[in-house]
């Protein structure tokens, strides 16, 4: 019921903003169309204990095409400015019938006063955290570690932002299906000449999350850390008998999760990135031994990159000075489960066209794939 009220209120505000755009003294309309098409080949591990003889019926070949129409309406009247942002998503799984899906990535309106007070309502991306690969402070939608520039789906929210002298404070309300399920968050961002920092707090029913992140930028490097302490989890656990423990059963216990990383410019063409992640709600050495013993009944615990508490990421990128091409060698390693993923990536960019080719090679016997290859092309106009 309350979420319906939120949608009605959102629609009314969006119409007001649209009217303000149409009748404003100064307005600006812009649009962009982004077309992506991905072809993926899966070399399936037929001997995997998790998916022996491909019982999960995974296809060797997959293809998906997506269109993102993006529209932006802006205007300014004296010291008041408004923005209406719309981004759709039309998705089609090319090898399947009747597989076209329509979704709204973003649909929000924003009004600001004197460039110090901003009110936003609608569906908008939540961009929290300084981590390059992982963002534990972002409690809704995480990045895809294999493609961090993916266009993530927005979150329905009401947001008030107040600009301060050296930062800003944000108040959020995230609606859910019931008024008692509303999530409320507060976040303070500090911005200095070389250092940025933030503190955040999330309240959801009986659950809380305390978060922080700090980043420091030097002339040739950036160092950052980001972490949370929370008394809820979305991950399954395992008991001594190989039985799954649901996230609901694991809630109310506090779990830490944090990231430490750096990016170093070795020379104008070569960049080194290193990141470490610790997750307190993931499996320890003894639990992973139990996990192996009772496969495949506990397949919900599986993650292609890491199922243990510790994960390391490292990449070495070599790029053309003009941004026309780049090659990148990415590596993920979990010392607890001994999972290793090696992934070379090549990117070619020319004007509005970009092509990416990547390979993911897996080392563990329980991995679903021996390796995967992906070709992704995108064009914007």
N, C-alpha and C positions, 0 to 999 in steps of 0.2 A: 504494500500500500504506500509506504513512505517513498519507496523508489519511484513509484508512479508519479507522486507529487513532485519529486525531483525532476523527472522527465518533462512534466508539464511546465514547471518553472523555467527549466532550461530552454524549452521551445519558445516561451514568451520572451525571454531575454534575448535569444538569438534573433527573433523577429524585430525586436527593438533596435538591436545593433545593426541589423541589415537595413532597417529604415534610416538609421542614422548615417550609414554608409551612403545610401542612395541620395539623401538630401543634404549631404554635408557640403560645406564650402570648398573643402579640398579632399579629394578621395583618390585612391589608388587601387587598381585591380591587377592582379597578376595570376598566372597559372603555369603549371608544368605537368607534362605527361611523362611518366616513367614506365617503360616497358622492360620486363625482365623475363628471360626464358632459361631454364636450367635443365640439363640432361645429366643423369646420374647413372653410373654403372656400379653394381654391388657384386663383388666377388665373395660369395657366401661361404663361410666356414662350415662344411658339412659335418665335421667331427666335434663341433662345439657342444659342450654339455648343456649349454643354455638353449641351443636350437639345433639339436641333432637331426640330421636328414631334413633340415629346413621345415620343421613342424609348424613354424610361425608363418609359412607360406609367403615369404618375402620375395618380391620380384627382383630379378637381376637388373632390370632396366626400368628407370622411372624418369618421368619428365613433367615439369610444371611450368606454366606461363602465368605471369601476373602483370596486371596493369594498375598503376597508381595514378589516378587523376588528382591533382593538387590545386586548390583554388584558395586565393587569399584576397580579402577585401580589407583595405585600411583607409582610415580618414582621420582628419584632425580639425577640430573647431576650437579656436583659441587654445586653452590649456588642457583640453579634453581630447583624448584620442581613443579610437575604437578599432578593434580587429575582429574579423570573422574568418576562421581557418577551417577548411574542409579538405579531407583527404580520404578518398575511397580506395577500395581494393577489389579487383575482379580477378579471381583465381580459377585456373582450369588445369586439371590433371590430364595431360594430353593423351595418355594411353588408356583412359577409363571413360566409360559412357556416363552421361548425365552427371558430370563431376564439376560443373561450373558453380562457383560460390561467390557470393557478393557480401562485402563487409564494409564497415566504416572504420577506418583507422583512427581518424581524428575528426571531431566536429565540436568546436568550442568557440565561444565569444569572449572577448576581453575588453575591458574599459579601463582607462587610466586617467588619473587626475594629477596635473602638475608634474608629471613624470616621477612621482614619488609613491603613489598608491595605485595598485593594480588589482582588479577583481576579474577572476577567470571562472567560467562555469561551462561544463560540457565534458567531452571526451578528449583527453589530451595526454601526450606522452609524459611519463614521469622520468626525468633525467637526474637521478641521484648518484653520487659517488664519483670517485676519481680513478677507480681501477680500470685498466685497459681491457682485461679479459673477464674478470668477475667483479660484481658489484653487490656485496652482501647487504648494503644499506637499502637497496632498491627491493622492497619486500613484495612487489607485485610481479613484474616481468623482468626476467634476467636476460642478459645478452646471450647470443649464440656464440660460444667460444671459437667455433670454426669460421664464423663470419660476423664480426662484431658490428659491422655497419648495416646490418639488417634493419629494415624499417619496422620497429616494434609497434604493436597495437597500443593505443592510448587507454587511459583509465578514466571512468566517470568521476568527476571531482568538482568541488567548490574550493577555490583557492583565493586567499587574500595575501598580497605581498606589499610590504612597506619597505621602501628603500631608505637605508640609514647612511651615515657618513662613510663608514668603511665596510658596508655589507648590506644585508637585508634579512628580514624575518618573514617566514611564510607560515600561514595557518591553512590547514587542509581538512576537508570533510569528504570522505569517500562513501557514497551510499551503497547499500546492499539490499537484499530482498526483504529485510525486516528492519524496523527502526532500531531494534536492539543490536543489529549487526553492523551499525555504522562504525567506520574506522575514522579516527581523528588523529591528526599528526601535526607536530610543530617542528620547524626546522629553521635554524639560524645559520646563515652563510657569512663568512668573513672573507674579504678580498684585500690583499696587500700587494705591494710591488712585485714580490717574488713568491709569497706564500698565500695559499687559499686554505680555508678550513671550514668545517661545518659540524654542528651538533644537531641531532634529531631525536624525536621521541614519538612513538606510535602507540596508541591505545585501541584495543579491539576486544570487546567483551571483557574477559578476565585475563587477556594476554597483553603483554607489553614488549616493546623492542626499543632499546637504547642504542643509538648509533653515532659514530663520529668518522670523519675522514680529514686528512691533512695532505696537502701536496706542496712541494717546493720546487721551483723551476730555476735552474742555473743557466749559464750561457750554453753549456753543451750537454746538460742532463736534466732529467726530471725525476724526483723521488716522491713516492706517495705511500700512504697507508690508509686503510679503511677497515672498519670493523663494527660488529654489533654484538650485543648480548640480548637474547630473546628467550621467552618461556613458551615457545611453540615451534613446531617444525612441520615441514611438508614431506619429510623423508620417512620411509619405513625403517624399522629395526629388525633384529633377529634374536631369538632366545636360544638357550643351550640345546634345544631339541629341533632346531631348524625351522621353527614356526615364525611367521612374520608377525611383527608388532606394529600395529597401525599408528599413523601420526597422532590420531586422537588419543591413543593410549600413552603416547610419549609426551604429550603436552603437559604444561605446568612445571616442567623441569627446565632450568635455564641452560641454554647452549651458547657457547661463543662461536663466532665465525669472523675471521679477519683475513685481510690481504695485505701483502707488503710487496712493493714493486719499484722498478726503476727503468728509465729509458735513457740510453746514452747515445749521443751522436759521435760515432767514432771518427768519421770524416763526412764531408758534404753528401756522399752517396751511400754511406753505410751506417745503419742504426741497429743497436742491440737492445732488446727488450727482455726483461726477466721479471717474473711474478710468482709469488708463493701464496697459496691459500690453505688455511686451516679451517676445518668444519667439525665442530664438536658433536654434531648429531649423526656423523657417518661412522663407518665400521672400523673397529680396531683389528689388530692381527688375529687374536683368537676368534673374533666374530667372522672374519673373512675365511678362516679355516672351516668354520661351521657352514658358511655360505657355500663353499666348494663342495662340501660333503653332501648337501641336500639339494644341489641343482638337479633338475630345472624347476622345482616346485616354488622357489623363491625368486623368480625372474623379475619381480617388481623392484628388486634392489639394484638391478643392473644399470650401469651408466657406461657408455662407451669410452669415456675418458678417465673416470676415477670413481671408485666406490669406497675409498679409504678416507681417513681424516686429513691426510696431507697430499697436496698436489703442487707440482712445480711446472711452470711454463717458461719456455725460452724461445726467442726467435731472433734471427739475423736477417735483416732486410737490406737489399741493395737496389737502389732506385736511380733512374735517370734524373738529372738535375731539372729537367723541364717537365717532369711528371708524365712522360709518355709511356714508360714501362717500369716494372719493378719485379724482382724475384725475392721470395721470402721462404726461409726454412723454419718451420714451426715444430716445436716438440712439447709434448705433455708427458709427465711422468708422475706416477703415484707409487712411492716407495713402500706403502703398506700393502697394496694388492699387487705390486710389481707390474702395473699396467703402463705400457709405453705406446704412445701414438706419435708417429713421425709424419709430418704433412708439408711437403713442398707446395708452394703457391706461386703462380706467375700471373701478372696482370698487364694488359695492354690498354692504353687509353688514347683516344684520338677524338678531339672535339667533344661531341655528346655521346660517343660510343665507348663502351668498355667491355672487355672480354677477360674472364678469369678462368684459369684452369688449375685444379688442385687435386692432390692425391692424399688419402688418409690410409696409413699402413698400421695395422694393429698386431701386437705381439702375443696376447694371452690366448690360451687354449679355449677359454670360455667365451671369447669375443664372438659376436654374431658374424662379423666379416673378417676375411683375411685382409682385404683392402677395398677402398672405394675411390672412384674417380668422379669428378664433377666438372662440367663445363657450363659456365654461366655467362650469358651475354646480356647487356642492358643498353638501352638507348633512351635518352631524354630529349624532349622538344617542347 
